[in-house]
C-alpha cells in the first residue's frame, strides 16, 4: 500500500516516513503543494496524508488533489480540529492512532464500488458527499456522513459501539466513551422525519441498528 505524505516540517516528515515504512507501507514524501498535486495523479498512491500547516495550504490545495483523483482518500493532519470536509487527525497524536486511521480510511475506500447508496427514500452520494431524504437535501458534517455511510452499508445488522468506534473513527476510545451515542443523536436529528420511527434503533446492551425506511 502506497502512502503520499505532504509535510513541510523536515523533522515530522522523517518521523512519518520512517514510522509508516516500519509498518509495511510504501511511502512517497513531498514537502510542497506542487509535488502533492503531481503525485496525487499516480494510480499507485492509495492515500494522502496532508498537513494543513503547510505554508501554502488553503482550500485550493485539497481541491487540486481532488482534481487529480476525486476518490483518493485524504487524511488531514491539523492543529485546528475539523477544518475541511475530509477525515482529520488533530495534532499532536499517537502514531498508533495514525496507523489505525490510515487502515480504516483505506478499508472504507476499498468498499466504495458504488457512488450512490440508497435505503428507501434516503440516499447518499459518496463522491459529492451529499445526502437526501426524499427531495430534501441533508447537510452532514464529515463525521456524521461517515457514520451514516457505515450504517447504510450494514443495514439491518446490530453494530456495537466498539465496532463503530473502530471502523468509523479508526481507533479505540475508552470503554466508557459516549461518543457514538452523541453522534447517533446528531444523525437522528438530521435524517429522521418527525412523527415517524427513527431509522437508527437502539438495541439495549448491544449497540445500534439501521433500518431502511421501507423495512420498518
Legacy VTK file of the C-alpha trace (Angstrom):
# vtk DataFile Version 3.0
C-alpha trace
ASCII
DATASET POLYDATA
POINTS 216 float
0.000 0.000 0.000
1.453 3.360 -1.032
1.035 6.490 1.100
1.790 10.021 -0.116
2.911 12.294 2.744
2.701 16.056 2.178
4.579 17.771 5.010
6.942 20.759 5.050
8.339 20.159 8.548
11.527 18.090 7.903
11.504 16.520 11.358
7.870 15.430 11.237
8.304 14.306 7.635
11.152 11.955 8.628
9.176 10.612 11.593
6.117 9.895 9.448
8.169 8.391 6.648
10.171 6.050 8.891
7.189 5.092 11.028
4.942 4.219 8.099
7.673 2.209 6.404
8.242 0.313 9.639
4.571 -0.687 9.498
4.945 -2.057 5.977
3.683 0.885 3.909
5.362 2.148 0.770
5.929 5.863 1.308
6.375 8.798 -1.044
7.164 12.039 0.793
6.974 15.586 -0.577
7.255 18.979 1.090
5.372 21.136 -1.394
1.878 21.636 -2.748
3.162 21.320 -6.327
4.685 17.933 -5.549
1.483 16.772 -3.907
-0.782 17.668 -6.809
1.571 15.999 -9.291
1.960 12.754 -7.371
-1.726 12.535 -6.457
-2.385 11.591 -10.080
-0.287 8.427 -9.687
-2.670 5.457 -9.585
-0.238 3.625 -7.294
-0.968 6.064 -4.446
-3.628 4.664 -2.098
-3.948 7.525 0.392
-2.655 11.055 1.034
-1.563 12.308 4.469
-1.744 16.106 4.221
-0.618 18.624 6.842
-2.727 21.791 6.904
0.145 23.766 8.430
1.907 23.852 5.065
2.851 27.443 4.399
0.946 27.473 1.105
-2.038 25.481 2.336
-5.546 26.740 1.712
-8.776 25.240 0.418
-7.387 25.146 -3.125
-4.703 22.624 -2.145
-7.222 19.951 -1.287
-9.233 20.860 -4.370
-6.123 20.404 -6.506
-5.524 16.928 -5.097
-9.198 16.094 -5.555
-8.986 17.364 -9.131
-6.416 14.698 -9.904
-8.319 11.775 -8.367
-11.698 12.546 -6.850
-11.966 9.281 -4.879
-8.441 9.278 -3.441
-8.670 9.070 0.391
-7.109 12.044 2.176
-6.231 12.164 5.869
-5.646 15.732 7.069
-3.297 16.479 9.968
-4.496 19.614 11.698
-3.849 21.522 14.889
-7.169 23.347 14.442
-9.642 20.464 14.553
-12.054 19.782 11.703
-11.027 22.349 9.112
-12.446 20.727 5.994
-14.791 18.033 4.734
-12.063 15.367 4.832
-11.168 12.965 7.599
-8.798 14.693 10.004
-6.444 13.926 12.867
-5.676 16.565 15.484
-2.011 17.196 16.300
-0.319 16.060 18.427
-1.389 12.429 18.001
-0.152 8.952 18.920
1.461 7.181 15.976
-0.678 4.090 16.583
-3.710 6.318 16.127
-2.404 7.468 12.745
-1.833 3.872 11.602
-5.305 2.819 12.684
-6.881 5.796 10.921
-4.978 5.089 7.695
-6.094 1.475 7.708
-9.688 2.460 8.378
-9.683 5.061 5.572
-8.172 2.707 3.006
-10.535 -0.073 4.050
-13.544 2.193 3.572
-12.173 3.357 0.231
-11.832 -0.220 -0.991
-15.517 -0.795 -0.207
-16.664 2.064 -2.413
-17.553 0.167 -5.557
-20.691 2.248 -5.989
-21.090 6.015 -5.832
-24.674 6.110 -4.519
-26.096 4.280 -1.512
-29.884 4.145 -1.184
-32.247 2.912 1.517
-35.903 3.695 0.908
-36.144 7.456 0.379
-32.725 8.045 1.970
-29.701 8.222 -0.322
-26.130 9.454 -0.167
-23.647 10.329 -2.903
-20.205 9.095 -1.856
-18.310 11.250 -4.328
-20.188 14.519 -3.887
-20.552 13.837 -0.137
-24.236 14.790 -0.291
-27.308 13.219 1.326
-31.066 13.422 0.739
-34.216 12.216 2.483
-36.811 12.220 -0.273
-36.308 15.528 -2.097
-34.843 17.260 0.952
-31.085 17.759 0.962
-29.379 16.963 4.280
-26.270 18.851 5.335
-23.956 16.359 7.058
-20.551 17.176 8.580
-17.844 14.706 7.560
-18.018 12.501 10.660
-21.796 12.185 10.536
-21.607 11.412 6.816
-19.079 8.633 7.510
-21.291 7.276 10.302
-24.369 7.252 8.069
-22.437 5.523 5.284
-21.306 2.858 7.743
-24.836 2.248 8.973
-26.224 2.068 5.435
-23.547 -0.418 4.362
-24.561 -2.619 7.310
-28.321 -2.139 7.124
-30.287 -4.449 9.415
-27.238 -5.522 11.430
-26.715 -4.739 15.098
-23.466 -2.788 15.370
-21.702 -2.489 18.702
-20.302 0.803 19.887
-16.802 -0.702 19.821
-17.209 -1.738 16.171
-18.481 1.711 15.234
-15.603 3.457 17.019
-13.039 1.236 15.315
-14.496 1.340 11.813
-15.696 4.958 11.656
-13.204 6.762 13.911
-10.344 4.369 13.195
-9.170 3.793 16.770
-10.432 2.734 20.165
-11.712 5.102 22.821
-12.132 4.280 26.481
-14.945 1.819 27.015
-16.982 4.410 28.884
-16.892 6.874 25.976
-20.316 8.103 24.886
-19.019 9.438 21.571
-21.112 7.046 19.470
-24.281 7.892 21.410
-23.666 11.619 20.872
-23.143 11.258 17.136
-26.096 8.901 16.704
-28.239 11.586 18.335
-26.835 14.193 15.942
-27.531 11.904 12.995
-31.085 11.136 14.095
-31.819 14.850 14.264
-30.724 15.202 10.647
-32.148 12.118 8.903
-35.296 11.217 10.838
-38.726 12.533 9.859
-40.800 13.956 12.756
-43.648 11.641 13.686
-42.014 8.613 12.058
-39.874 5.898 13.694
-36.167 6.605 13.823
-34.004 4.929 11.197
-31.473 4.220 13.956
-32.746 1.820 16.605
-31.053 1.386 19.962
-30.546 -2.291 20.783
-30.168 -2.317 24.534
-26.890 -3.808 25.694
-25.672 -4.351 22.143
-25.492 -1.136 20.117
-27.433 0.293 17.189
-29.189 -0.962 14.077
-30.021 0.958 10.907
-33.368 0.056 9.299
-34.167 1.455 5.866
-37.494 3.351 5.739
-39.247 0.710 3.673
-38.106 -2.061 6.037
-39.704 -0.671 9.204
LINES 1 217
216 0 1 2 3 4 5 6 7 8 9 10 11 12 13 14 15 16 17 18 19 20 21 22 23 24 25 26 27 28 29 30 31 32 33 34 35 36 37 38 39 40 41 42 43 44 45 46 47 48 49 50 51 52 53 54 55 56 57 58 59 60 61 62 63 64 65 66 67 68 69 70 71 72 73 74 75 76 77 78 79 80 81 82 83 84 85 86 87 88 89 90 91 92 93 94 95 96 97 98 99 100 101 102 103 104 105 106 107 108 109 110 111 112 113 114 115 116 117 118 119 120 121 122 123 124 125 126 127 128 129 130 131 132 133 134 135 136 137 138 139 140 141 142 143 144 145 146 147 148 149 150 151 152 153 154 155 156 157 158 159 160 161 162 163 164 165 166 167 168 169 170 171 172 173 174 175 176 177 178 179 180 181 182 183 184 185 186 187 188 189 190 191 192 193 194 195 196 197 198 199 200 201 202 203 204 205 206 207 208 209 210 211 212 213 214 215
